[in-house]
Amino acid sequence: MAQPAPLIPDRAEFIDALHLLQRGHLMVHLGDGANTKAIGGGIVHHSADTLLNYGLVDEVANPDGFPGVRYYRISPRGRAFADRAWAQWRSRKLWERALVRLVG
């Protein structure tokens, strides 16, 4: 029996994360606890694992960064996916996007 595709727990956060990554922000992983991943200064609550599991981000070396902190940049696959996802998101009506932000 085939496994169902995993769901994205918070689609609005996922789209926002992709958009920030596409604009050049890094995802920063500060440790192993909860709420330790951030993009553009904002905590990524639900989308970081999805970005990693689907290969949408790649870990990058940052010699000027802090010891023990891991850095991720959007991958080529992620860039192509983000283009499609952002176009799809923007094609939604404003009330639809607001509803997704409210319910995930």
Contacts in CASP RR format, 6 or more apart in sequence:
PFRMAT RR
TARGET T0000
AUTHOR 0000-0000-0000
METHOD contacts of the structure
MODEL  1
MAQPAPLIPDRAEFIDALHLLQRGHLMVHLGDGANTKAIGGGIVHHSADT
LLNYGLVDEVANPDGFPGVRYYRISPRGRAFADRAWAQWRSRKLWERALV
RLVG
6 50 0 8 1.000
6 53 0 8 1.000
8 14 0 8 1.000
8 46 0 8 1.000
8 47 0 8 1.000
8 50 0 8 1.000
9 46 0 8 1.000
9 47 0 8 1.000
9 50 0 8 1.000
9 104 0 8 1.000
10 45 0 8 1.000
10 46 0 8 1.000
10 47 0 8 1.000
10 104 0 8 1.000
11 100 0 8 1.000
11 104 0 8 1.000
12 97 0 8 1.000
12 100 0 8 1.000
12 101 0 8 1.000
12 104 0 8 1.000
13 44 0 8 1.000
13 45 0 8 1.000
13 46 0 8 1.000
13 47 0 8 1.000
13 104 0 8 1.000
14 46 0 8 1.000
14 47 0 8 1.000
14 50 0 8 1.000
14 51 0 8 1.000
14 85 0 8 1.000
15 85 0 8 1.000
15 86 0 8 1.000
15 89 0 8 1.000
17 27 0 8 1.000
17 39 0 8 1.000
17 44 0 8 1.000
17 47 0 8 1.000
17 48 0 8 1.000
17 51 0 8 1.000
18 51 0 8 1.000
18 56 0 8 1.000
18 74 0 8 1.000
18 78 0 8 1.000
18 81 0 8 1.000
18 82 0 8 1.000
18 85 0 8 1.000
18 86 0 8 1.000
19 82 0 8 1.000
19 86 0 8 1.000
20 39 0 8 1.000
20 40 0 8 1.000
21 27 0 8 1.000
21 39 0 8 1.000
21 51 0 8 1.000
21 56 0 8 1.000
21 57 0 8 1.000
21 73 0 8 1.000
21 74 0 8 1.000
21 78 0 8 1.000
21 82 0 8 1.000
22 74 0 8 1.000
22 79 0 8 1.000
22 82 0 8 1.000
22 83 0 8 1.000
22 86 0 8 1.000
24 73 0 8 1.000
24 74 0 8 1.000
25 39 0 8 1.000
25 40 0 8 1.000
26 39 0 8 1.000
26 40 0 8 1.000
26 60 0 8 1.000
26 62 0 8 1.000
26 71 0 8 1.000
26 72 0 8 1.000
26 73 0 8 1.000
27 37 0 8 1.000
27 38 0 8 1.000
27 39 0 8 1.000
27 44 0 8 1.000
27 48 0 8 1.000
27 51 0 8 1.000
27 57 0 8 1.000
27 71 0 8 1.000
27 72 0 8 1.000
27 73 0 8 1.000
28 37 0 8 1.000
28 38 0 8 1.000
28 39 0 8 1.000
28 69 0 8 1.000
28 70 0 8 1.000
28 71 0 8 1.000
28 72 0 8 1.000
29 36 0 8 1.000
29 37 0 8 1.000
29 48 0 8 1.000
29 69 0 8 1.000
29 70 0 8 1.000
29 71 0 8 1.000
29 72 0 8 1.000
30 36 0 8 1.000
30 37 0 8 1.000
30 38 0 8 1.000
30 69 0 8 1.000
31 68 0 8 1.000
31 69 0 8 1.000
31 70 0 8 1.000
35 43 0 8 1.000
35 45 0 8 1.000
37 43 0 8 1.000
37 44 0 8 1.000
37 48 0 8 1.000
38 44 0 8 1.000
50 56 0 8 1.000
51 57 0 8 1.000
51 72 0 8 1.000
52 72 0 8 1.000
54 77 0 8 1.000
54 78 0 8 1.000
54 81 0 8 1.000
55 75 0 8 1.000
55 77 0 8 1.000
55 78 0 8 1.000
56 74 0 8 1.000
56 75 0 8 1.000
56 77 0 8 1.000
56 78 0 8 1.000
56 81 0 8 1.000
56 82 0 8 1.000
57 72 0 8 1.000
57 73 0 8 1.000
57 74 0 8 1.000
57 75 0 8 1.000
57 78 0 8 1.000
58 72 0 8 1.000
58 73 0 8 1.000
58 74 0 8 1.000
58 75 0 8 1.000
59 70 0 8 1.000
59 71 0 8 1.000
59 72 0 8 1.000
60 71 0 8 1.000
60 72 0 8 1.000
60 73 0 8 1.000
61 71 0 8 1.000
62 69 0 8 1.000
62 71 0 8 1.000
65 71 0 8 1.000
74 82 0 8 1.000
89 97 0 8 1.000
92 100 0 8 1.000
END
